[in-house]
Amino acid sequence: MDFLKSTRALNLIAILLGGALLIWPALWNGYPLLYSDTHVFITQPTPGHFNWDKPFIYGPWMLLSHFWYSLWGVVFVQGVLLSQLVWLTQRTVGSVTPLRHLLVCLVLSLFTGASWFVSLVMPDIFSGMVVLSTFVLGFSKKLTKTMTVWVSLLGALAIAVHLSHLVIAAACLLVVLVFRWRRFAFAVLPLMIALVALVGTTMYAFNKVAVSPFGSVFMLARMSADGNVKSVLEKYCPEKSWHLCAWTERLAKDSDSFMWDAKGPVWTHPGGPIGLAPEASEIVALTARARPFQVLWSAIQNTVTQLSMVKLGDTINSDWLDLTVAKSVEKFFSVAELERYKNSKQVQGTMLERVSVVSAMGTFTVFAGFLLSLFLCVWACRSRNWTALGLIVMIWLGVLANAFATGGLSKPHFRYQTRIAWLLVLPPLLLWPHKKKSDSGVQSRSE
């Protein structure tokens, strides 16, 4: 009883309960939410399974959460990790209590897409964690040495699980450099650890010193879909023996078709995407030099498009699950786990028709959060609350960087932006009570 009455125990219970609130979509579904790529991460820790297009990070981390027993462990751990970062963010901008933390988690859970991505067995929820961990390291003066190490490792994991997170991290570090440059060394540590991990795993898997040795193939697909590659091919193909020259007059206008069509230019190359990568690097470089303004304008257009795509969309469908995840669950997990998978609403196809209201509400909440953040930004400037202003600006830049890294460099998808847009709701939730205190003449607890 004395333990339960202690402050630390109550705080820990609040963080755990906050994590539980954030996995309600999985509980309602009857199983963690899945995506066709989930099977890649399930198989990553098994011998010889190195993926050319995905870092060898999230899959091994998942194994520490499920131990080949159940994917429920993954979503529960994701919920607790996000809950803890939200707690630390609240403590950085002001004060936090167990009740207030639970209310914040409840709002995030019910009215934003955060809980849907916590419940999804994919690295997407870590996009927001990149922003929050960088903010805590860059702005908090309340972290112990142990907690600093922990948040640094968590931030490194969040950055390393998806290559687009490198761009998000870089954008967030700019905010630290402007507002809290003395703490830049702390804030940059996760990025350094992540880069070492990415280069190390790439060297081990492909014997290449690179962060993304085959990323040029994605850039080629994007530039081709934007119409910037054809003129380069027409100019250089008479003197080059590129595989892509045979496709000059029939380049796909959709980057996904370019990338994944089995009869397209990527997979008809004798070496597949790995074999195409050197040629792709050369073509991408020539295209960037020959059409710099067109490439930039295309990236801006795609970034703006990505910013506007905030709804659950492709997060909750069941496309290709029977050919991918089902086989992985059957191979590596128990019969009981396979039955739980088969009985989920997502797999049975009864989820999409039930979540349209939830999706629309999430879009509205994000938009409202952004508008309120504009008002809070003015308040933070006038009151010189640089911690509050840092949170707002870092979230804005993080959301923008995500749109550029995904829509501008790959292809706009609903999943890509919804996975991080929920952060826009945090400033009103965390800063409004402190604004009221400040306006009433009570000194704001800015750091």
SVG drawing of the C-alpha trace seen along z (x, -y; Angstrom):
<svg xmlns="http://www.w3.org/2000/svg" viewBox="-19 -40 51 64">
<polyline fill="none" stroke="black" stroke-width="0.4" points="0.0,0.0 2.9,-2.4 4.3,-1.7 1.0,-2.5 0.8,-5.8 4.3,-6.9 4.7,-9.6 6.9,-7.5 4.5,-4.6 1.5,-6.8 3.6,-8.3 4.5,-4.9 0.9,-3.7 -0.2,-6.8 2.3,-6.1 1.3,-2.5 -2.4,-3.3 -1.7,-6.0 -0.1,-3.4 -3.1,-1.1 -5.5,-3.9 -3.4,-4.4 -4.0,-0.8 -7.8,-0.8 -8.0,-0.4 -6.1,2.9 -8.3,4.0 -11.5,3.1 -10.0,4.9 -9.3,8.0 -5.7,8.0 -2.9,5.5 -3.4,3.6 -1.3,4.8 0.1,3.6 1.3,5.7 4.9,4.7 4.5,6.0 5.6,9.5 9.0,8.0 9.6,6.9 8.4,10.2 10.9,12.1 13.8,9.6 15.3,11.3 15.5,14.7 18.7,15.8 19.5,14.3 16.5,11.9 18.0,8.6 15.8,6.2 17.2,3.9 14.7,1.1 14.2,1.2 16.7,0.6 17.5,3.7 16.3,2.1 12.5,2.4 12.3,6.1 15.0,7.0 13.4,4.5 10.0,6.2 11.5,9.5 12.4,8.1 8.7,7.2 7.0,10.4 9.6,13.2 7.7,15.2 4.8,15.4 2.4,12.7 2.4,9.4 0.3,7.9 3.6,7.3 4.7,4.9 1.7,2.6 1.7,2.6 5.4,1.5 4.8,-1.1 1.9,-2.5 4.0,-2.7 7.0,-4.3 4.8,-7.0 3.0,-7.6 6.3,-8.1 7.5,-10.6 4.2,-12.5 4.7,-12.6 8.3,-13.9 7.1,-16.5 4.5,-17.7 7.1,-17.9 9.4,-19.9 6.9,-22.6 5.5,-22.9 4.0,-20.5 2.4,-17.1 0.2,-15.0 -1.1,-11.5 -4.6,-12.6 -3.7,-15.3 -1.4,-12.9 -4.3,-10.4 -6.6,-13.1 -4.0,-14.0 -3.6,-10.4 -7.3,-10.0 -7.8,-12.9 -4.9,-11.7 -6.4,-8.3 -10.0,-9.1 -9.6,-12.2 -6.4,-11.8 -4.7,-9.1 -2.0,-8.5 -3.7,-5.4 -4.2,-3.9 -0.5,-4.0 0.4,-2.8 -1.8,0.2 -0.2,0.7 2.8,3.2 4.9,0.8 7.5,-1.8 5.2,-4.7 4.4,-5.7 8.1,-6.4 7.8,-9.4 6.2,-11.4 8.6,-9.9 11.6,-11.4 10.1,-14.9 9.2,-14.4 12.5,-12.8 14.5,-15.5 12.4,-18.2 12.9,-16.6 16.6,-16.2 17.0,-19.7 14.8,-21.7 14.4,-19.8 16.5,-20.7 14.9,-18.1 16.4,-14.9 18.6,-12.8 21.7,-11.2 20.0,-7.9 16.9,-9.4 19.1,-11.3 20.7,-8.0 17.3,-6.3 15.7,-9.1 18.8,-9.2 18.5,-5.5 14.8,-5.7 15.4,-8.6 18.1,-6.7 15.7,-3.8 12.9,-6.1 15.2,-7.7 16.8,-4.4 13.6,-2.4 12.7,-4.5 15.0,-6.4 12.5,-9.3 13.1,-9.9 16.6,-11.1 15.0,-14.2 12.6,-14.7 15.4,-14.5 17.5,-17.0 14.6,-19.5 14.1,-19.2 17.7,-19.7 17.6,-23.0 15.1,-24.2 17.3,-23.1 20.2,-24.9 18.2,-28.2 16.5,-28.1 18.8,-25.9 22.1,-25.7 23.9,-24.8 22.0,-21.5 22.6,-20.7 25.2,-18.1 22.6,-16.2 19.9,-16.5 22.1,-15.4 23.3,-12.2 20.3,-10.0 21.0,-10.9 24.6,-10.0 23.7,-6.6 21.1,-6.0 23.6,-6.7 26.1,-4.3 23.5,-1.7 22.3,-2.2 25.7,-2.2 26.8,0.8 23.8,3.0 24.2,2.0 27.9,3.0 27.0,6.3 24.2,7.1 25.5,5.7 29.1,4.9 28.5,1.2 29.4,-1.9 26.1,-3.8 23.0,-4.7 20.7,-3.9 22.7,-2.1 19.8,-1.6 17.7,-4.7 18.5,-6.1 15.9,-3.7 13.2,-5.4 14.4,-8.8 14.4,-7.6 10.8,-6.4 9.8,-9.8 11.5,-11.8 10.2,-9.6 6.6,-9.9 7.0,-13.7 8.1,-13.7 11.6,-14.8 13.6,-11.8 12.4,-11.3 14.3,-14.2 17.5,-13.0 17.1,-9.5 16.5,-10.9 19.7,-12.9 22.0,-10.3 20.7,-7.0 22.3,-7.1 25.7,-6.9 24.7,-4.9 23.7,-1.3 21.2,-1.9 18.5,0.7 16.1,-2.2 16.7,-3.3 14.3,-0.6 11.6,-2.3 12.0,-5.9 8.6,-6.0 6.7,-4.0 7.7,-5.3 5.1,-4.8 3.3,-8.0 2.9,-6.6 6.0,-6.0 4.4,-3.0 3.8,-1.3 7.4,-2.2 8.8,-0.6 6.6,2.5 5.2,3.6 6.7,7.0 6.9,6.2 8.2,2.7 11.7,1.3 12.9,2.1 12.1,5.8 12.8,6.7 16.4,5.6 18.6,8.7 19.7,7.6 16.4,6.2 16.5,2.9 19.9,3.7 21.3,4.2 19.5,1.1 20.8,-1.2 24.2,-2.2 22.4,-3.2 19.7,-4.9 22.2,-7.0 23.7,-8.2 20.4,-9.1 19.2,-10.9 22.3,-13.0 22.1,-13.9 18.4,-14.8 19.0,-17.0 21.7,-18.9 19.7,-19.2 16.4,-20.1 17.0,-21.5 14.1,-23.9 11.6,-21.3 12.8,-18.7 12.5,-21.3 9.0,-22.4 7.8,-18.8 9.1,-18.1 7.3,-21.2 4.0,-20.1 4.3,-16.6 5.1,-17.9 2.0,-20.2 -0.1,-17.3 1.3,-15.1 0.5,-17.8 -3.1,-17.7 -3.5,-13.9 -4.6,-13.4 -7.0,-10.5 -6.7,-6.8 -7.0,-5.7 -4.5,-2.9 -3.7,-2.3 -6.6,0.1 -7.3,2.0 -6.6,5.7 -4.9,5.5 -2.4,8.3 -2.5,9.4 -3.5,13.0 -0.4,13.3 2.1,11.7 1.4,11.3 -0.8,14.4 2.0,16.6 4.5,15.1 2.2,15.5 1.4,19.1 5.1,19.8 6.6,18.2 3.8,18.1 1.4,20.5 -1.9,21.8 -3.8,19.7 -2.0,16.5 -3.0,17.3 -6.6,17.8 -6.6,14.4 -5.2,12.9 -7.9,14.5 -10.7,13.3 -9.8,9.7 -12.1,7.1 -9.4,5.9 -8.8,9.3 -12.5,10.0 -13.0,6.7 -15.5,5.2 -13.3,2.3 -13.2,-0.2 -17.0,-0.9 -17.0,-1.6 -14.2,-4.1 -15.2,-6.8 -16.4,-9.1 -13.3,-8.4 -11.1,-9.3 -13.0,-12.5 -12.9,-13.5 -9.2,-13.0 -8.7,-15.2 -10.8,-18.0 -8.9,-17.7 -5.6,-18.1 -6.7,-21.2 -8.2,-22.7 -4.9,-21.9 -2.9,-23.7 -5.1,-26.8 -4.9,-26.9 -1.2,-26.5 -1.0,-29.6 -2.6,-31.6 -0.3,-29.9 2.7,-30.8 1.9,-34.5 1.4,-34.1 4.7,-32.3 6.6,-35.0 5.0,-37.8 5.6,-36.1 9.1,-35.0 8.3,-31.4 11.0,-29.9 10.3,-26.3 6.7,-26.6 7.7,-28.3 10.3,-25.6 7.7,-22.9 5.3,-24.5 8.0,-25.3 9.6,-21.8 6.3,-20.1 5.5,-22.3 8.9,-21.6 8.7,-17.9 5.4,-17.6 6.7,-19.6 9.9,-17.5 7.9,-14.3 5.8,-15.5 8.9,-16.4 10.7,-13.1 7.7,-11.0 5.6,-12.9 8.4,-14.9 10.9,-12.1 8.7,-9.0 4.9,-9.4 2.1,-11.0 0.1,-8.5 -2.5,-9.0 -0.6,-6.8 2.6,-8.8 1.2,-12.1 -1.5,-10.8 1.3,-9.0 2.7,-12.3 0.0,-14.9 -1.5,-14.1 1.4,-16.0 -0.3,-19.3 -2.9,-18.6 -0.2,-18.5 0.5,-22.3 -3.1,-23.2 -3.3,-20.2 0.0,-20.9 0.4,-24.6 -3.1,-26.0 -3.2,-25.6 0.2,-27.3 -1.0,-30.1 -3.9,-30.8 -1.7,-30.9 0.7,-33.3 -2.1,-35.5 -3.4,-35.6 -0.1,-37.0 1.4,-33.7 4.9,-33.2 5.1,-30.6 7.4,-27.7 9.4,-28.0 12.9,-26.7"/>
</svg>
